[in-house]
Amino acid sequence: MEDTRSVASLMDSTSSKIQQLQKAFAELESQRAVTLNLKWKELEEHFHGLERSLKRRFHELEDQEKEYETKTRKAQELLEKKKAAVEAKEKASLERLQKKRDAAMFTINSALDKYNNAPISKPSVGERWPQNPVGDSSNAFAADGITDDNPDGTVQDVQISPVMGNFEVKAYPQLLKLCGDMDSAGLHKFVSDNRKNLASLKEEIPMAFRAAANPASLVLDSLEGFYPMEAPTADGKKDANLLGMRRTCIMLMECLSILLSGLDPNSLAAVLSQNVKRRAKSIAEGWNPLLESLDMDACNGNSLEAHAFLQLLATFAIVGDFKEDELLKLIPMVSRRRQAAELCRSLGLAEKMPGVIEVLVNSGKQIDAVNLAFAFELTEQFSPVSLLKSYLTEARRSSTQGRPGNASPAVQDEFNERELTGLKTVIKCIEEHSLEEQYPAEPLHKRILQLEKAKADKKRATEPTKPQPKRPRGAQPRVTDNNNNNNNIKTGYGRVIPERYPQYVYDNRPFLSGPIMAAQPPPPPPQTYTFSPAPAHGNFYGNCYQYQAPPPAYFH
């Protein structure tokens, strides 16, 4: 800026310099005999032209400098905004991390306090629930609101330990009674009848298990019938009752796991006694050979049989009795289920997940691979965007192979439907894992619209056209349902009002006479015409429809 001011001051002093030069030139001219007026005018014009050129250039440089300063200021403001956004994201991430850390520390401290403060008591022999250290009641649930004065399992406010969450649950009276009676069949029927309230049931079943003499044995009893004796390899997808029963078995095992996660080591050892584990192992050994007949591709990552087997091992802590390689082969069969990640952690397979994800990618289950990669923080090793693009590439390749030149229209429709399903699945995965910045979904939405439009156009083209009823041409007679009119004439199209189409009778009359017609020239003499119906036409309307004509009018 100082240089600019100095240049401006020098340019302002140009006029004074020119005046001084003019005076010097005048003195020189006075000392000479020859006049130099013409030469001075040329010099003056030259110097003024230089002055104007310098000023114009100077103003251009000033404008460029202002424009540069404006761009610099905007760039600095943009950098400040980006810096603030990054700092805000870092702060939010630190806050979330701190909340998770505080929650984990609270859970650990609560469990340690409960473990340190719990008195050492020997559990009863056999399959009985351990005695509650609070109070003198012999019932295990007495301290939580169910006493000997309330043997039928009436609803009571149940306080849950800090490990299981600081909230209260009101259980169904029937649910508490069924668990107290160790009625596994009734429990199955109750869950089936209240399937619409499955979310609330899953929250209250773990608390209702505390009313059972032995919740682990109750759950094992509920597994009877998972494989029917008459058809152990029956397909649960075709049998709705078997499908519902298997889902209930899995849910009951999951609820038992929730209950066990809130117990201290002494109570946990009492519930999962050696007898219970031996029984669970026997059931698992009976199920294991039946899993060999399952087809991984046919399961499509949603096998209830494999899920129930793995959940049985995780819930009853008998994973060590089976080979790890056999368990890893079952993970792709349950990869599509929402409990897959937590199930793998419960089985101690977290370190083996990179190999499992590789298997899923090679078998065309990139969506499941992305979900597990996020669950186990392996997104750097397995890029979610690359996996999703690979999934779409395979779907489009199938659609390309299904063109009319290569396959029948039915096969082509199947491939196009597969691509449409793949696009919707990828969009859902992008939204669930917040990948919009890395993988914009707008082109995918446009492709979905194209496929749906093509599908609708093809459906309209293949639909048979419905034949339209033929309608007679020309004006139609009016149809009425008035049965009281005796003058109506019946036709093939209903009852016709003859007054609507009167029979005209032409009679011979002279022209009108009177004051209005007085100025008119006299008409020619009248001629007499005799009209009779044309026999060639018959009794027909002008639109070719026959009617019953009335008697001919009297002519005079």
C-alpha positions in Angstrom: 0.0 0.0 0.0 2.9 2.4 0.7 4.3 1.8 -2.8 0.9 2.6 -4.3 0.6 5.9 -2.4 4.1 6.9 -3.5 3.3 6.1 -7.2 0.0 8.1 -6.9 1.9 11.1 -5.4 4.4 11.0 -8.2 1.7 10.9 -10.8 0.0 13.9 -9.2 3.2 15.9 -9.4 3.4 15.4 -13.2 1.4 18.5 -13.9 3.8 20.7 -11.9 6.8 19.1 -13.6 5.2 19.9 -17.0 4.7 23.5 -16.0 8.3 23.9 -14.9 9.4 22.4 -18.1 7.2 24.9 -20.0 8.8 27.8 -18.2 12.3 26.5 -19.0 11.4 26.0 -22.6 10.0 29.6 -22.7 13.2 31.1 -21.4 15.1 29.1 -24.0 12.8 30.3 -26.7 13.3 33.9 -25.6 17.0 33.7 -26.1 16.7 32.3 -29.6 15.6 34.1 -32.7 13.6 31.3 -34.1 10.2 30.5 -32.4 9.6 27.1 -31.0 5.8 27.3 -30.3 5.0 24.4 -32.7 7.5 22.1 -31.1 6.4 22.9 -27.6 2.8 22.0 -28.4 3.9 18.6 -29.7 6.0 18.1 -26.6 3.1 19.1 -24.4 0.7 16.7 -26.1 3.2 13.9 -25.9 3.6 14.4 -22.1 -0.1 14.6 -21.5 -0.6 11.4 -23.4 2.0 9.7 -21.3 0.3 11.0 -18.2 -3.1 9.6 -19.3 -1.6 6.3 -20.2 0.1 6.0 -16.8 -3.1 6.9 -14.9 -5.1 4.4 -16.9 -2.6 1.6 -16.2 -2.4 2.7 -12.6 -6.2 2.4 -12.1 -6.1 -1.1 -13.8 -3.5 -2.2 -11.3 -5.6 -0.9 -8.4 -8.6 -2.8 -9.6 -6.6 -6.0 -9.9 -5.2 -5.5 -6.5 -8.7 -5.1 -5.0 -9.9 -8.2 -6.8 -6.9 -10.2 -5.5 -7.6 -8.9 -1.9 -11.3 -10.0 -2.3 -10.3 -13.5 -3.4 -7.7 -13.8 -0.6 -10.3 -12.7 2.0 -12.9 -15.3 0.7 -10.3 -18.1 0.7 -9.4 -17.2 4.3 -13.0 -17.2 5.3 -13.5 -20.6 3.6 -10.5 -22.0 5.4 -11.8 -20.7 8.7 -15.1 -22.4 8.2 -13.5 -25.7 7.2 -11.3 -25.5 10.2 -14.3 -24.8 12.5 -16.2 -27.8 11.0 -13.2 -30.1 11.5 -12.8 -28.9 15.1 -16.6 -29.4 15.7 -16.4 -33.0 14.3 -13.3 -33.7 16.5 -15.1 -32.3 19.5 -18.2 -34.4 18.8 -16.2 -37.5 18.3 -14.3 -36.9 21.6 -17.7 -36.4 23.4 -19.1 -39.6 22.0 -15.9 -41.5 23.0 -16.0 -40.0 26.4 -19.7 -41.0 26.9 -18.8 -44.6 25.8 -15.9 -44.6 28.1 -18.0 -43.3 31.0 -20.7 -45.9 30.3 -18.1 -48.7 30.2 -16.5 -47.6 33.4 -19.9 -47.3 35.1 -20.8 -50.8 34.1 -17.4 -52.2 35.2 -17.6 -50.4 38.5 -21.1 -51.5 39.1 -20.2 -55.1 38.4 -17.2 -54.9 40.7 -19.2 -53.3 43.5 -21.9 -56.0 43.2 -19.2 -58.7 43.1 -17.3 -57.3 46.2 -20.5 -56.7 48.2 -22.2 -60.0 47.4 -21.9 -62.5 50.3 -20.5 -65.9 49.5 -23.3 -68.4 49.6 -23.4 -72.0 48.4 -26.1 -72.6 45.8 -28.5 -75.4 46.3 -27.7 -78.8 44.8 -29.2 -79.6 41.4 -30.9 -77.3 39.1 -32.3 -74.8 41.6 -32.0 -71.0 41.3 -29.5 -69.6 43.9 -31.1 -68.1 47.0 -31.4 -64.3 47.1 -29.1 -62.9 49.8 -31.6 -60.1 50.6 -34.2 -61.0 53.2 -35.1 -64.4 54.7 -37.6 -65.5 52.0 -36.8 -68.9 50.4 -38.1 -67.7 47.0 -35.4 -66.5 44.6 -37.6 -63.6 43.5 -38.7 -62.4 46.9 -36.4 -59.4 47.1 -37.7 -58.1 43.8 -41.4 -58.1 44.7 -42.8 -61.7 44.4 -43.2 -63.3 47.8 -44.9 -66.4 49.2 -48.0 -64.2 49.6 -48.1 -63.8 45.8 -47.6 -67.4 44.5 -49.6 -66.9 41.3 -47.1 -64.6 39.7 -49.1 -61.3 39.9 -47.5 -58.3 38.3 -45.1 -56.5 40.6 -42.6 -53.7 39.9 -39.3 -55.4 39.3 -36.1 -53.5 39.9 -33.3 -54.5 37.5 -29.7 -54.4 38.7 -27.5 -51.6 37.4 -25.7 -54.0 35.1 -28.9 -54.7 33.2 -30.1 -51.1 33.2 -31.6 -48.6 35.6 -35.3 -49.0 34.7 -38.4 -50.8 35.9 -40.4 -53.5 34.0 -43.9 -54.7 34.5 -44.1 -58.3 33.3 -47.2 -60.0 32.1 -48.9 -62.0 34.9 -49.2 -65.1 32.6 -45.5 -64.8 31.7 -44.4 -64.9 35.3 -46.7 -67.8 36.1 -45.5 -69.8 33.1 -41.9 -69.3 34.0 -42.6 -70.1 37.7 -44.3 -73.4 36.6 -41.5 -74.3 34.2 -44.1 -74.6 31.4 -42.0 -74.5 28.2 -45.0 -75.5 26.0 -47.2 -72.8 27.5 -44.3 -70.3 27.1 -44.1 -71.1 23.4 -47.8 -70.7 23.0 -47.8 -67.4 24.9 -45.0 -65.9 22.8 -46.8 -67.1 19.6 -50.1 -65.5 20.7 -48.4 -62.2 21.6 -46.1 -62.0 18.6 -47.4 -58.5 17.8 -45.8 -57.3 21.1 -42.5 -59.2 20.5 -40.3 -56.2 21.3 -41.9 -55.7 24.8 -41.9 -59.4 25.4 -38.2 -59.6 24.7 -37.6 -57.0 27.3 -39.6 -58.7 30.0 -38.8 -62.3 29.4 -35.3 -62.0 31.0 -36.9 -60.7 34.2 -39.7 -63.3 34.0 -37.0 -66.0 33.9 -36.0 -65.0 37.4 -39.3 -66.5 38.6 -38.3 -69.9 37.3 -36.7 -72.6 39.5 -34.1 -73.1 36.8 -34.3 -70.8 33.8 -31.5 -72.7 31.9 -33.5 -75.9 32.1 -36.7 -74.1 31.0 -34.9 -72.8 27.9 -33.5 -76.3 27.1 -37.0 -77.8 27.5 -38.3 -75.2 25.0 -35.8 -76.5 22.4 -37.7 -79.8 22.1 -39.3 -80.0 18.7 -36.8 -77.6 17.0 -36.1 -80.6 14.7 -39.3 -82.7 14.4 -38.9 -86.4 15.1 -40.9 -87.4 12.1 -39.0 -85.1 9.7 -35.8 -83.8 11.2 -34.6 -82.2 8.0 -37.9 -80.4 7.3 -37.7 -77.0 5.7 -38.8 -74.4 8.1 -39.4 -71.9 5.3 -42.3 -74.0 4.0 -43.8 -74.8 7.4 -45.0 -71.6 9.0 -45.6 -73.2 12.4 -42.1 -74.7 12.5 -40.6 -71.4 11.4 -42.3 -69.5 14.2 -41.3 -72.2 16.8 -37.6 -71.9 15.7 -37.7 -68.2 16.0 -39.1 -68.4 19.5 -36.4 -70.9 20.5 -33.7 -68.4 19.3 -35.4 -65.5 21.1 -35.6 -67.5 24.4 -31.9 -68.3 24.2 -31.1 -64.7 23.6 -33.2 -63.6 26.6 -31.4 -66.1 28.8 -28.1 -64.6 27.6 -29.4 -61.2 28.7 -30.3 -62.5 32.1 -26.9 -64.3 32.5 -25.0 -61.2 31.6 -26.3 -59.4 34.7 -25.4 -62.2 37.2 -22.5 -62.4 39.5 -20.1 -65.3 39.1 -21.6 -67.4 41.9 -25.1 -67.1 40.5 -23.9 -67.7 37.0 -22.2 -70.9 38.0 -25.3 -72.0 39.8 -27.6 -71.4 36.8 -25.1 -72.9 34.2 -24.3 -76.0 36.3 -22.4 -78.9 34.9 -25.6 -80.9 34.4 -27.1 -78.0 32.4 -24.0 -77.8 30.2 -23.9 -81.5 29.6 -27.5 -81.4 28.5 -26.9 -78.4 26.2 -23.8 -80.2 24.7 -25.9 -83.3 24.1 -28.5 -81.2 22.2 -25.8 -79.4 20.2 -24.2 -82.8 19.2 -27.5 -83.9 18.0 -28.0 -80.8 15.9 -24.5 -80.7 14.5 -24.8 -83.5 11.9 -28.1 -82.0 10.6 -26.2 -78.8 9.7 -24.0 -80.6 7.2 -26.9 -80.9 4.8 -27.5 -77.2 4.7 -26.6 -75.3 1.5 -24.8 -72.1 2.2 -26.0 -70.5 -1.0 -29.6 -71.6 -0.4 -29.5 -70.2 3.1 -28.6 -66.8 1.7 -27.1 -65.8 5.1 -30.4 -66.3 7.0 -30.3 -69.8 8.3 -32.3 -70.3 11.5 -30.8 -73.7 12.0 -27.2 -72.4 12.0 -28.2 -69.4 14.1 -29.9 -71.6 16.8 -26.8 -73.9 16.9 -24.4 -71.0 17.4 -26.7 -69.3 19.9 -26.9 -72.5 21.9 -23.1 -72.7 22.1 -22.8 -69.0 23.1 -25.7 -69.0 25.7 -24.6 -72.1 27.6 -20.8 -71.5 27.3 -20.0 -74.8 25.5 -18.0 -73.3 22.6 -14.8 -75.0 23.7 -16.3 -78.4 23.1 -16.5 -77.8 19.3 -13.9 -77.1 16.7 -13.4 -73.5 15.7 -13.1 -74.3 12.0 -16.6 -75.9 12.0 -18.0 -72.8 13.6 -16.4 -70.5 11.1 -18.0 -72.4 8.3 -21.4 -71.6 9.8 -20.9 -67.8 10.1 -21.7 -67.1 6.4 -25.0 -68.9 6.9 -26.1 -66.3 9.4 -24.2 -63.3 8.1 -27.5 -61.6 7.0 -29.1 -61.8 10.4 -28.8 -58.7 12.6 -27.4 -60.7 15.5 -24.4 -62.0 13.5 -21.8 -59.5 14.8 -22.8 -60.0 18.5 -23.0 -63.7 18.0 -19.4 -63.8 16.7 -18.2 -61.8 19.7 -20.0 -64.2 22.1 -18.3 -67.2 20.4 -14.9 -65.6 20.6 -14.4 -65.3 16.8 -13.6 -61.6 16.6 -10.0 -62.2 15.6 -11.1 -64.5 12.8 -13.4 -62.0 11.2 -11.0 -60.9 8.4 -11.1 -64.5 7.0 -14.9 -64.6 7.3 -15.3 -61.3 5.4 -13.0 -62.7 2.7 -15.3 -65.7 2.3 -18.3 -63.5 2.1 -16.7 -61.3 -0.6 -15.7 -64.3 -2.7 -19.2 -65.8 -2.4 -20.9 -62.6 -3.6 -22.2 -61.4 -0.2 -20.6 -58.0 -0.3 -23.4 -56.3 1.7 -22.9 -58.7 4.6 -19.2 -58.1 4.4 -19.7 -54.4 4.7 -21.9 -54.8 7.7 -19.4 -57.0 9.5 -16.5 -54.7 8.5 -18.2 -51.8 10.2 -19.1 -53.9 13.2 -15.5 -55.1 13.8 -13.8 -51.8 12.6 -12.2 -53.4 9.6 -13.2 -50.7 7.0 -9.6 -49.8 6.3 -8.8 -53.4 5.3 -12.1 -53.8 3.4 -13.2 -50.7 1.7 -17.0 -50.4 1.9 -17.3 -48.3 -1.2 -15.3 -50.8 -3.3 -17.4 -53.7 -2.0 -20.6 -52.0 -2.8 -19.5 -51.1 -6.3 -18.4 -54.7 -6.8 -21.8 -55.9 -5.7 -23.5 -53.6 -8.2 -21.1 -54.6 -11.0 -22.1 -58.3 -10.5 -25.8 -57.4 -10.5 -25.5 -55.4 -13.7 -23.4 -58.1 -15.4 -26.3 -60.5 -14.7 -28.7 -58.0 -16.1 -26.6 -57.6 -19.2 -26.5 -61.3 -19.8 -30.3 -61.4 -19.6 -30.9 -59.3 -22.7 -33.3 -60.6 -25.4 -30.4 -61.8 -27.5 -29.1 -64.1 -24.8 -32.0 -65.2 -22.8 -35.8 -65.5 -22.8 -38.0 -62.6 -21.6 -38.7 -64.3 -18.3 -35.0 -64.7 -17.6 -34.4 -61.2 -18.6 -37.1 -60.0 -16.2 -35.6 -62.0 -13.4 -32.1 -60.4 -14.0 -33.6 -56.9 -14.1 -35.4 -57.6 -10.9 -32.2 -58.8 -9.3 -30.4 -55.5 -10.4 -33.3 -53.5 -9.0 -33.1 -55.3 -5.7 -29.4 -54.9 -5.6 -29.7 -51.1 -6.1 -32.2 -50.7 -3.3 -30.0 -52.8 -1.0 -26.9 -50.7 -1.7 -28.8 -47.5 -1.1 -30.1 -48.8 2.3 -26.5 -49.8 3.2 -25.2 -46.4 2.3 -27.8 -44.7 4.5 -27.2 -47.1 7.4 -23.5 -46.4 7.5 -23.6 -42.8 6.4 -21.5 -43.3 3.2 -23.3 -40.5 1.2 -20.1 -38.4 1.0 -18.0 -41.3 -0.2 -20.6 -42.9 -2.4 -23.4 -40.5 -3.7 -26.7 -42.4 -4.1 -28.2 -40.0 -6.7 -27.1 -42.0 -9.7 -28.5 -45.2 -8.1 -31.9 -43.5 -7.6 -31.9 -42.5 -11.3 -31.1 -46.1 -12.3 -34.0 -47.4 -10.2 -36.4 -45.0 -11.9 -35.2 -46.2 -15.3 -35.7 -49.9 -14.4 -39.1 -49.3 -12.8 -40.3 -47.3 -15.8 -39.1 -50.0 -18.2 -40.8 -52.6 -16.1 -44.1 -50.7 -16.1 -43.9 -50.1 -19.8 -43.3 -53.7 -20.5 -46.2 -54.7 -18.3 -48.5 -52.4 -20.1 -47.3 -53.7 -23.5 -47.9 -57.3 -22.5 -51.3 -56.9 -21.0 -54.1 -58.1 -23.3 -56.4 -55.3 -24.5 -60.0 -55.7 -23.3 -62.5 -55.9 -26.2 -64.8 -52.8 -26.2 -68.6 -53.4 -26.5 -69.9 -52.5 -29.9 -72.2 -49.5 -30.0 -74.6 -48.7 -32.9 -73.8 -45.7 -34.9 -76.0 -42.6 -35.0 -78.5 -41.1 -32.5 -80.0 -43.6 -30.1 -83.6 -43.6 -28.9 -84.2 -42.5 -25.4 -84.7 -45.4 -23.0 -86.9 -45.1 -20.0 -88.2 -47.5 -17.3 -91.7 -45.9 -17.0 -94.0 -48.8 -17.3 -97.1 -46.7 -16.7 -97.0 -45.1 -20.1 -99.2 -47.2 -22.4 -98.1 -45.3 -25.5 -94.5 -46.5 -25.2 -93.4 -48.9 -28.0 -91.2 -51.8 -27.1 -88.0 -52.2 -29.1 -84.9 -54.2 -28.6 -83.3 -51.4 -26.6 -86.0 -50.7 -24.1 -89.1 -48.5 -24.1 -89.1 -45.6 -26.5 -91.1 -42.4 -25.9 -92.7 -41.8 -29.3 -93.4 -38.1 -28.5 -89.7 -37.5 -28.7 -89.8 -38.6 -32.4 -93.3 -37.5 -33.6 -94.7 -38.7 -36.9 -94.9 -35.7 -39.1 -98.0 -35.4 -41.4 -97.8 -32.9 -44.3 -101.1 -31.4 -45.3 -101.7 -28.9 -48.2 -102.3 -25.4 -46.9 -102.3 -22.0 -48.7 -99.7 -19.4 -47.9 -100.3 -17.2 -44.9 -102.3 -14.1 -45.5 -102.7 -10.9 -43.4 -101.2 -7.5 -42.9 -97.6 -8.8 -42.8 -98.0 -10.6 -46.1 -99.9 -7.8 -47.8 -96.7 -6.3 -49.3 -95.7 -9.6 -50.7 -96.5 -10.4 -54.3 -99.3 -12.8 -54.7 -98.2 -16.4 -54.5 -98.7 -18.8 -57.4 -101.8 -20.8 -57.4 -101.7 -23.6 -54.9 -101.0 -27.0 -56.0 -102.3 -30.1 -54.4 -100.0 -32.9 -53.3 -100.8 -36.2 -52.1 -98.4 -37.9 -49.7 -98.2 -41.5 -49.0 -95.5 -43.6 -47.1 -92.7 -44.8 -49.3 -93.0 -48.6 -49.5 -89.3 -49.0 -50.1 -88.2 -47.8 -46.8 -90.5 -49.7 -44.5 -90.8 -49.1 -40.8 -87.3 -47.8 -40.1 -85.8 -44.8 -38.4 -83.2 -42.7 -40.1 -80.5 -44.7 -38.2 -81.7 -48.0 -39.7 -83.5 -49.2 -36.6 -86.9 -50.7 -37.1 -89.9 -49.4 -35.2 -93.7 -50.1 -35.1 -95.3 -47.3 -37.0 -98.8 -46.0 -35.9 -101.7 -46.0 -38.3 -101.4 -43.6 -41.2 -102.8 -40.1 -40.6 -105.9 -38.9 -42.3 -105.2 -36.8 -45.3 -107.7 -34.1 -46.4 
